[in-house]
Amino acid sequence: MAFNTGAALLDALVLSVASNEDTYGYKITQDVRHVMAVSESTLYPVLRRLQKDGCLETYDQAYAGRNRRYYHITEQGRGQLARYRQEWLEYEKKVHTVLFNEVES
């Protein structure tokens, strides 16, 4: 069963992957796929938007005779990731309460 996932969750996952180390688009896609189904055609617009919003920076580096674009999380991106993580914890707690019938009457 698949749960509906929004753009904010995808943003949070991408920023989290990029927070570990500078990485490239294909690797980000593979890491995010451990959690949700996402294609490269879905991911690249997210990367561009996060870059435009100041959360990611890019640089190109030669790899196997080609240029590979790497993504680096900015301080603004780290701040946004911290907010996403806090919101996730609150959301997770609320869902758990209802899903496991722990709602107080």
Secondary structure as UniProt FT lines:
FT   HELIX           7..20
FT   STRAND          23..24
FT   HELIX           25..32
FT   TURN            33..35
FT   HELIX           40..52
FT   TURN            53..54
FT   STRAND          56..63
FT   TURN            64..65
FT   STRAND          66..73
FT   HELIX           75..99
FT   TURN            100..101
//
